[in-house]
Amino acid sequence: MRAVRLLHPGGPGALELQEVDVPLLQDGEALVLVYAAAITRDELDWPIDRLPAIPSYELSGVVEAVAADVNDVTVGDEVYALTPFDRDGVAAEYAAIPAGVLAPKPEALDHVESAAIPMAGLTAWQGLFDHGELEAGQRVLIHGAAGGVGHVAVQLARWHGAHVIGTSSGARAVGAHEAFDYASFEAVEPVDLVFDTVGGDVLSRSTGRRIVSIAEEHPGATYFVVEPNRGQLVELARLIDAGTLRPAVDKIFPLEDARAAFDRVAAPGKRGKVVLKVR
Ligand SMILES: NC(=O)c1ccc[n+]([C@@H]2O[C@H](COP(=O)([O-])OP(=O)(O)OC[C@H]3O[C@@H](n4cnc5c(N)ncnc54)[C@H](OP(=O)(O)O)[C@@H]3O)[C@@H](O)[C@H]2O)c1
């Protein structure tokens, strides 16, 4: 099969499209025919202790085969997922994935749009609700509101009944009630929760009753790493099919243009996710 592999540390220039063996199924796994795989800024820094590595940890596709002990999914199911970070990702024609993380893909979306949801949707859900304990009627400041995670966080926070303030030029376009730029957000009235996807100076200048960051660790802020979660993906698909949540796809690239895709995901000014269309 064709697969994108990171051969050595060094970012997009270290990616190659290669012919590799289709992965063999282990107990508990499903082999998924990958239709689309989305990518995340900075992710090429994650697997550098296990190179060469296939990047991208979220996909939409169709189950091609299952191990004998798998009952969660069957051949032909259309699925989407966030996949574990400690093994090869899904920027390839096939991926072997623990069946327990696969959820039925949203019916209202095609594979490219579905692939744009798992990382952003689960990170936003876990950041706002599990770690941030956001409640209806509270005020939340979302940094990087138009970005990959931010644009989904804005929609989920609004659905939950929060008042949403976003930083980023595109914050209002993705649904924030109020928008500020990074230079002036300190003028925002006190908030119950800051959900930070930017880090650095923006995070260190932030104040709120609770601060949650996915970008970096910082004193006074809760940092967490998103975890695959089938039940939360089922709920996200329900919100999508009800018309409550809509992913934004910034740009689509074919698998052979993975270097250009990773250059794009590293650039500021994106609106939503960058997706590799595999099939
Ligand atoms: N801890 C976790 O579990 C977890 C999960 C997902 C992602 N992440 C990390 O969280 C960060 C945000 O993820 P994301 O998918 O939302 O990424 P993103 O869309 O690239 O970033 C969010 C926003 O950050 C701003 N930004 C700040 N510095 C930037 C730079 N050097 N390049 C591009 N944009 C920059 C951009 O806002 P403007 O366009 O307004 O400038 C962008 O929209 C990434 O570092 C990612 O690796 C962590």
The ligand as a Gaussian input file, in Angstrom:
#p B3LYP/6-31G(d) Opt

LIG

0 1
 N       -2.989000      18.340000      24.014000
 C       -3.753000      17.771000      23.094000
 O       -4.410000      16.759000      23.328000
 C       -3.848000      18.390000      21.718000
 C       -4.900000      18.009000      20.843000
 C       -4.992000      18.644000      19.607000
 C       -4.061000      19.626000      19.262000
 N       -3.058000      19.929000      20.115000
 C       -2.079000      20.988000      19.812000
 O       -2.770000      22.213000      20.059000
 C       -2.370000      23.208000      19.122000
 C       -3.591000      23.703000      18.385000
 O       -4.130000      22.674000      17.551000
 P       -5.063000      23.069000      16.311000
 O       -5.337000      21.822000      15.565000
 O       -6.190000      23.895000      16.754000
 O       -4.008000      23.917000      15.482000
 P       -4.128000      25.292000      14.648000
 O       -5.430000      25.377000      13.995000
 O       -2.885000      25.360000      13.808000
 O       -3.918000      26.351000      15.828000
 C       -4.916000      27.059000      16.493000
 C       -4.661000      28.530000      16.291000
 O       -3.421000      28.921000      16.867000
 C       -2.941000      30.099000      16.208000
 N       -1.501000      29.922000      16.045000
 C       -0.605000      30.293000      16.972000
 N        0.630000      30.005000      16.584000
 C        0.544000      29.434000      15.372000
 C        1.495000      28.927000      14.457000
 N        2.809000      28.916000      14.710000
 N        1.056000      28.385000      13.322000
 C       -0.261000      28.334000      13.049000
 N       -1.206000      28.829000      13.877000
 C       -0.811000      29.374000      15.037000
 C       -3.754000      30.214000      14.940000
 O       -4.654000      31.294000      15.117000
 P       -4.747000      32.526000      14.068000
 O       -4.957000      31.949000      12.727000
 O       -5.844000      33.320000      14.581000
 O       -3.392000      33.166000      14.169000
 C       -4.528000      28.918000      14.845000
 O       -5.806000      29.057000      14.297000
 C       -1.316000      22.525000      18.239000
 O       -0.049000      22.804000      18.756000
 C       -1.623000      21.039000      18.380000
 O       -0.497000      20.213000      18.170000
 C       -2.932000      19.353000      21.340000

